[in-house]
Amino acid sequence: MLYYFNTLAMMLRMRRIESCHTEEYGDEPEAIAVVPGRFHLLGEYLWFAQGNTLSMAIDQTLTLCVSRRKDSTFRLFSLTLGERRKISTANLRYRKEDRWANSVKAVILSFMDGGYHLTGLNCTILSQIPPDAGLGTPNALKVAMALVLGRLFAATLPKESVVSIVEHANERYLKTHAHRADILCVLFAKQGSCVRTDHRKKQAELCQFPSEGKRIVLTDSRVPRFIAREEFTARLKRCVDAYELVKRNPDMPRAMSKLMAAALEEIDVPEGIRRRVISLVRESLGVDEAIEALRKRDFAAFSRVVNRSHERLRDRFEISCPELDWLVKRALEFVDPDAPDVVCSRLTGRGFGGCTYAILRDQDFEPYLERLDEYERIFGFKAAAYEVQCSEGARVL
């Protein structure tokens, strides 16, 4: 029944965006890309050390409709935001005030760098991915744009090429890191499976997720995140610098998963940075442990890895906050002493606000939602909870 509901909801969204596209531009869509949101279960901070990340695509999607124009203009209409942008291939420089449109411009530039000849497009965007919650909306838009450009202007464009194009857009034109785990997750995901990103090999591997009798809920803390990006970026940079110091020793292994904490005792860095890097080393090992637990269908072991990861992010990496800790604690109150560790919860993303995820038993889902009423009374923010399913990856229609 849930599958039917999701299919019906998808059909209604498709009809809506196609109708709005035709009304806005006077022509029918030629290509439509549907890209899921995502959240990271473990390891989202390990890209710089070529570690592994475990992620899940969700059934909240971004849809992009496009039709070709006869000029070089790109007209963009975000149905979700009620905003319009107009850009040209002759003027694609980054402008802060263009906000979400910069993602589109970066992908266009990346395609042009690859030697593709593009004409203008009419574009309509409809996203049901919760905004500002750290669930991958910007990279979903980039992947969607790459897919429709590939459909219209490239004879063939394998997924590996889409990965390279979007990574190039991120690194060269948006001045961020590649976001490889985001891209691989939404491109290669399959229903009922998590996606393991191997940053060293640039590969995605599916790992079946045993969801029977369980509910997955994302809870947006709604904490204003004014300092999150700057503070997280600065903190991670210090960890990257410390890791680079360790790598200069020729006797040290290149993979973080094989880097023992003892090696960090030999470099001259502040204790706080040392503590955070060690927490990332342990996180890398945790990704491997979680995947092994899922393969054995040992959800109790998987849950222990997740819960300990949140403790490290809170106590050692120090990117949690009271609101996130409160949400995690409420979820873990449903742990059954007679069947311990079949419930897990953790912050996901940059921290300092944003989302937690919780994996609960069926019978605990509604009671968990009821407890969120207390959250608003305590913190003054109204948390938003979203039940999600382990979803299919991106597709072009």
Phi and psi in degrees as a GROMACS rama.xvg file:
@    title "Ramachandran Plot"
@    xaxis  label "Phi"
@    yaxis  label "Psi"
@TYPE xy
-64.3055  -40.5151  LEU-2
-61.9025  -41.8124  TYR-3
-62.6292  -42.8826  TYR-4
-61.127  -45.2182  PHE-5
-64.1908  -38.958  ASN-6
-65.8623  -43.6743  THR-7
-63.0096  -43.6369  LEU-8
-61.4307  -40.0346  ALA-9
-62.069  -43.3928  MET-10
-61.2371  -41.402  MET-11
-66.2235  -39.5764  LEU-12
-64.9494  -39.8788  ARG-13
-63.5243  -43.6188  MET-14
-62.786  -39.0949  ARG-15
-64.8059  -48.7885  ARG-16
-70.2951  -36.1246  ILE-17
-64.6675  -42.6529  GLU-18
-63.4707  -43.7949  SER-19
-66.9054  -36.2808  CYS-20
-62.8299  -45.8977  HIS-21
-64.5605  -40.8728  THR-22
-66.3262  -37.5451  GLU-23
-72.8478  -41.112  GLU-24
-115.824  -14.9209  TYR-25
80.6353  14.3097  GLY-26
-141.324  162.753  ASP-27
-83.8555  147.388  GLU-28
-62.5793  139.956  PRO-29
-98.0516  -25.6173  GLU-30
-149.011  142.951  ALA-31
-132.62  126.896  ILE-32
-110.964  136.389  ALA-33
-120.714  120.238  VAL-34
-126.741  130.376  VAL-35
-77.5472  158.012  PRO-36
-74.2028  178.951  GLY-37
-153.295  158.547  ARG-38
-137.499  155.108  PHE-39
-98.5384  127.044  HIS-40
-78.1411  -42.3048  LEU-41
-155.381  149.129  LEU-42
80.5183  20.2083  GLY-43
-72.2231  -6.81476  GLU-44
-104.547  10.9017  TYR-45
-103.168  5.30585  LEU-46
-59.8383  -35.6401  TRP-47
-68.7625  -23.0033  PHE-48
-108.013  15.9409  ALA-49
57.9639  38.7265  GLN-50
-83.7708  -164.848  GLY-51
-113.877  150.563  ASN-52
-126.591  138.516  THR-53
-111.493  122.473  LEU-54
-133.641  167.713  SER-55
-140.443  128.771  MET-56
-78.7925  144.728  ALA-57
-119.326  163.862  ILE-58
-86.286  26.2474  ASP-59
-104.609  121.228  GLN-60
-122.408  161.805  THR-61
-113.519  131.43  LEU-62
-116.428  134.497  THR-63
-126.557  120.59  LEU-64
-104.105  138.597  CYS-65
-139.246  152.775  VAL-66
-142.165  148.546  SER-67
-77.4459  147.902  ARG-68
-109.585  167.285  ARG-69
-94.443  -2.79865  LYS-70
-116.17  -165.582  ASP-71
-102.556  16.9834  SER-72
-90.3396  139.778  THR-73
-110.966  116.85  PHE-74
-103.17  127.348  ARG-75
-118.345  130.982  LEU-76
-128.895  113.181  PHE-77
-89.7462  104.072  SER-78
-64.4873  -32.0346  LEU-79
-65.9201  -45.6653  THR-80
-92.6891  -14.7049  LEU-81
67.9278  32.5229  GLY-82
-119.264  148.615  GLU-83
-125.395  144.835  ARG-84
-135.32  150.809  ARG-85
-131.318  120.267  LYS-86
-132.381  161.631  ILE-87
-129.94  151.081  SER-88
-64.0278  -16.4034  THR-89
-83.1907  -11.3579  ALA-90
-145.5  83.1212  ASN-91
-115.578  19.0011  LEU-92
-67.5115  153.493  ARG-93
-66.3858  131.221  TYR-94
-133.969  124.918  ARG-95
-55.1107  -38.3528  LYS-96
-69.3744  -14.9699  GLU-97
-80.5498  -13.1993  ASP-98
46.664  -115.229  ARG-99
-61.527  -26.9966  TRP-100
-66.7719  -21.7375  ALA-101
-62.4401  -31.0496  ASN-102
-63.3564  -42.3036  SER-103
-65.0124  -44.9864  VAL-104
-60.8139  -40.7678  LYS-105
-62.9393  -39.8238  ALA-106
-69.4669  -39.3848  VAL-107
-59.151  -47.0738  ILE-108
-61.6028  -39.7833  LEU-109
-63.7906  -40.3398  SER-110
-62.6658  -44.6016  PHE-111
-62.9524  -36.7218  MET-112
-62.1626  -28.0353  ASP-113
-81.6493  2.39776  GLY-114
89.698  8.74128  GLY-115
-81.3177  140.845  TYR-116
-96.16  120.281  HIS-117
-113.63  144.038  LEU-118
-104.055  174.855  THR-119
-69.1243  163.402  GLY-120
-137.931  149.489  LEU-121
-95.9958  128.482  ASN-122
-128.488  135.105  CYS-123
-125.052  132.183  THR-124
-120.829  131.807  ILE-125
-133.535  118.45  LEU-126
-120.522  132.903  SER-127
-108.253  5.19081  GLN-128
-69.7698  126.458  ILE-129
-53.8633  125.816  PRO-130
-74.0168  151.67  PRO-131
57.4252  25.017  ASP-132
-110.435  2.37675  ALA-133
75.0329  32.1897  GLY-134
-108.304  19.5733  LEU-135
91.6217  20.1139  GLY-136
-59.0068  -48.3314  THR-137
-58.6091  -43.6848  PRO-138
-74.4618  -27.2623  ASN-139
-62.9227  -41.2933  ALA-140
-64.6765  -41.678  LEU-141
-64.1027  -44.6427  LYS-142
-63.2075  -42.4215  VAL-143
-59.9272  -43.5787  ALA-144
-64.864  -42.1285  MET-145
-62.3199  -38.8934  ALA-146
-67.3081  -43.1409  LEU-147
-72.3896  -35.9514  VAL-148
-63.2508  -39.9666  LEU-149
-63.4156  -41.0045  GLY-150
-63.4819  -39.1884  ARG-151
-90.2892  -28.8463  LEU-152
-124.32  0.827836  PHE-153
-125.387  137.429  ALA-154
-61.2082  -46.2043  ALA-155
-142.015  146.818  THR-156
-145.709  91.9912  LEU-157
-64.0777  161.275  PRO-158
-59.2781  -34.5652  LYS-159
-61.7147  -34.8167  GLU-160
-71.0237  -36.4096  SER-161
-60.8367  -42.8691  VAL-162
-57.3717  -48.4303  VAL-163
-63.3102  -40.4375  SER-164
-64.7042  -44.9453  ILE-165
-71.6029  -39.0302  VAL-166
-60.6196  -42.5421  GLU-167
-62.1794  -41.3857  HIS-168
-60.3107  -43.1672  ALA-169
-65.6284  -48.8576  ASN-170
-75.0781  -44.0498  GLU-171
-83.5626  -43.2319  ARG-172
-102.628  -24.0888  TYR-173
-107.413  -5.16408  LEU-174
56.6931  40.715  LYS-175
-118.104  178.666  THR-176
-75.8385  175.386  HIS-177
-67.6549  -26.3443  ALA-178
59.294  41.5915  HIS-179
-60.5593  -40.0839  ARG-180
-64.2113  -38.4506  ALA-181
-59.4284  -48.7051  ASP-182
-67.7188  -48.5095  ILE-183
-63.7497  -38.2346  LEU-184
-60.4978  -51.4441  CYS-185
-74.2361  -21.8683  VAL-186
-82.7661  -38.075  LEU-187
-108.037  0.223751  PHE-188
-62.0073  149.54  ALA-189
-130.523  148.136  LYS-190
-58.1031  131.792  GLN-191
85.8591  7.85357  GLY-192
-133.873  147.253  SER-193
-85.8896  167.25  CYS-194
-121.203  123.324  VAL-195
-96.7339  121.272  ARG-196
-96.1206  123.209  THR-197
-96.8916  103.623  ASP-198
-69.0667  -26.0885  HIS-199
-74.1812  -44.6825  ARG-200
-88.854  -8.45659  LYS-201
58.5438  45.0649  LYS-202
-128.473  155.389  GLN-203
-113.843  141.534  ALA-204
-132.376  135.012  GLU-205
-86.5607  143.033  LEU-206
-135.523  116.688  CYS-207
-60.9845  137.47  GLN-208
-109.462  116.997  PHE-209
-77.7116  95.6078  PRO-210
-96.9406  0.485323  SER-211
-59.4332  127.592  GLU-212
75.1731  11.6861  GLY-213
-124.426  154.866  LYS-214
-126.655  136.548  ARG-215
-106.744  123.114  ILE-216
-128.378  129.385  VAL-217
-99.5206  131.33  LEU-218
-120.871  116.451  THR-219
-84.9044  118.699  ASP-220
-68.959  -20.5344  SER-221
60.2903  21.1452  ARG-222
-73.3088  129.003  VAL-223
-57.6858  132.371  PRO-224
-113.425  49.7905  ARG-225
-62.5111  -35.6985  PHE-226
-101.957  -3.7187  ILE-227
-59.6629  -50.8668  ALA-228
-62.8774  -48.7924  ARG-229
-65.5401  -45.2163  GLU-230
-67.9296  -44.4176  GLU-231
-63.119  -44.7933  PHE-232
-60.9953  -44.1977  THR-233
-64.3923  -41.5869  ALA-234
-66.1529  -43.6336  ARG-235
-67.7364  -35.7365  LEU-236
-61.2715  -40.0671  LYS-237
-64.4622  -35.564  ARG-238
-68.6994  -39.9911  CYS-239
-60.7663  -44.7592  VAL-240
-60.5767  -42.0082  ASP-241
-65.6005  -41.0046  ALA-242
-63.3078  -39.2792  TYR-243
-63.61  -35.3944  GLU-244
-61.9548  -42.5392  LEU-245
-63.662  -41.4598  VAL-246
-64.8216  -21.9411  LYS-247
-67.5493  -20.3293  ARG-248
-75.4172  117.771  ASN-249
-64.1641  -16.1356  PRO-250
-87.1242  -6.3351  ASP-251
-84.8561  143.098  MET-252
-68.1726  153.094  PRO-253
-84.2337  -24.831  ARG-254
-89.4892  131.645  ALA-255
-60.8029  -34.2161  MET-256
-61.6913  -19.6285  SER-257
-104.359  3.9386  LYS-258
-88.0077  115.129  LEU-259
-82.6308  149.284  MET-260
-58.8493  -27.8725  ALA-261
-60.0476  -31.1532  ALA-262
-63.6479  -30.0418  ALA-263
-73.1903  -18.1778  LEU-264
-71.4099  -16.4361  GLU-265
-90.7206  -3.99181  GLU-266
-109.697  152.754  ILE-267
-93.0156  91.1173  ASP-268
-136.336  156.226  VAL-269
-57.4705  149.434  PRO-270
-59.5555  -37.5575  GLU-271
-61.2219  -40.7496  GLY-272
-68.2918  -42.3766  ILE-273
-57.3073  -44.4374  ARG-274
-61.3451  -40.1982  ARG-275
-70.7094  -39.3887  ARG-276
-65.0968  -41.1008  VAL-277
-60.514  -38.0252  ILE-278
-64.1143  -34.0795  SER-279
-71.9739  -36.5794  LEU-280
-58.1201  -45.5288  VAL-281
-66.6181  -35.072  ARG-282
-62.3521  -39.8886  GLU-283
-61.9731  -42.8862  SER-284
-64.438  -35.606  LEU-285
-63.6791  -35.3424  GLY-286
-59.479  -46.8997  VAL-287
-63.0189  -40.4797  ASP-288
-64.798  -40.2129  GLU-289
-65.0378  -42.4469  ALA-290
-64.5458  -42.2832  ILE-291
-62.4454  -39.6577  GLU-292
-64.0001  -41.6994  ALA-293
-65.1727  -39.5148  LEU-294
-62.8345  -33.2131  ARG-295
-87.0243  -0.522191  LYS-296
57.3387  35.1927  ARG-297
-99.0865  82.8316  ASP-298
-70.8807  -25.5474  PHE-299
-62.8085  -44.539  ALA-300
-65.586  -40.9047  ALA-301
-58.8375  -44.5544  PHE-302
-63.6296  -38.2816  SER-303
-61.623  -40.6027  ARG-304
-62.0998  -45.454  VAL-305
-63.8179  -46.9929  VAL-306
-64.6602  -38.5203  ASN-307
-69.216  -31.7507  ARG-308
-62.378  -43.6936  SER-309
-62.5606  -39.6149  HIS-310
-59.6064  -40.9396  GLU-311
-66.5235  -42.3799  ARG-312
-64.3254  -31.5856  LEU-313
-77.224  -48.7015  ARG-314
-93.8664  -27.8289  ASP-315
-113.774  -48.9102  ARG-316
-79.553  -24.9924  PHE-317
59.637  52.5275  GLU-318
-119.077  8.37582  ILE-319
-85.6888  -176.114  SER-320
-154.015  166.266  CYS-321
-56.47  -35.9849  PRO-322
-66.0518  -45.4089  GLU-323
-65.2087  -41.4056  LEU-324
-63.012  -36.9177  ASP-325
-63.4869  -44.736  TRP-326
-63.689  -42.8032  LEU-327
-63.3963  -43.3525  VAL-328
-62.7118  -40.2834  LYS-329
-62.5037  -39.9273  ARG-330
-65.1205  -41.363  ALA-331
-74.1391  -11.2117  LEU-332
-66.2853  -13.2868  GLU-333
-91.2089  4.10549  PHE-334
-62.7866  129.334  VAL-335
-90.0369  120.698  ASP-336
-57.4215  -28.0544  PRO-337
-82.6186  -14.4162  ASP-338
-141.803  68.1405  ALA-339
-65.2457  152.613  PRO-340
64.3374  30.9462  ASP-341
-98.694  7.54699  VAL-342
-125.96  139.435  VAL-343
-144.981  157.205  CYS-344
-157.952  151.145  SER-345
-164.024  151.982  ARG-346
-69.4089  157.079  LEU-347
-135.609  136.378  THR-348
96.7012  -149.433  GLY-349
-74.8497  -16.1001  ARG-350
78.1057  -163.864  GLY-351
52.9954  36.5674  PHE-352
119.775  -160.744  GLY-353
80.3237  -144.862  GLY-354
-110.073  153.919  CYS-355
-111.949  158.862  THR-356
-120.238  148.901  TYR-357
-135.076  139.263  ALA-358
-113.598  112.707  ILE-359
-119.307  161.241  LEU-360
-73.7469  157.024  ARG-361
-51.1214  -44.8655  ASP-362
-71.8085  -13.7623  GLN-363
-95.0589  -8.29192  ASP-364
-64.6039  -53.919  PHE-365
-64.7758  -44.0769  GLU-366
-59.1713  -35.0247  PRO-367
-63.0584  -45.2622  TYR-368
-60.9132  -37.6561  LEU-369
-63.1526  -33.8457  GLU-370
-70.6113  -16.7322  ARG-371
-68.7736  -17.6044  LEU-372
-61.2556  -35.3655  ASP-373
-64.8482  -32.8472  GLU-374
-57.6134  -46.9963  TYR-375
-64.5847  -38.2346  GLU-376
-66.2467  -34.3796  ARG-377
-80.6395  -46.0514  ILE-378
-105.945  -15.651  PHE-379
84.9588  2.76655  GLY-380
-114.196  144.53  PHE-381
-95.4603  108.397  LYS-382
-67.5022  147.363  ALA-383
-115.498  124.924  ALA-384
-110.106  139.027  ALA-385
-130.772  118.918  TYR-386
-79.547  131.894  GLU-387
-127.58  159.663  VAL-388
-114.777  154.68  GLN-389
-73.0475  113.372  CYS-390
-108.043  167.526  SER-391
-70.056  160.522  GLU-392
-83.183  -171.346  GLY-393
-65.2686  151.389  ALA-394
-149.665  154.848  ARG-395
-115.064  131.125  VAL-396
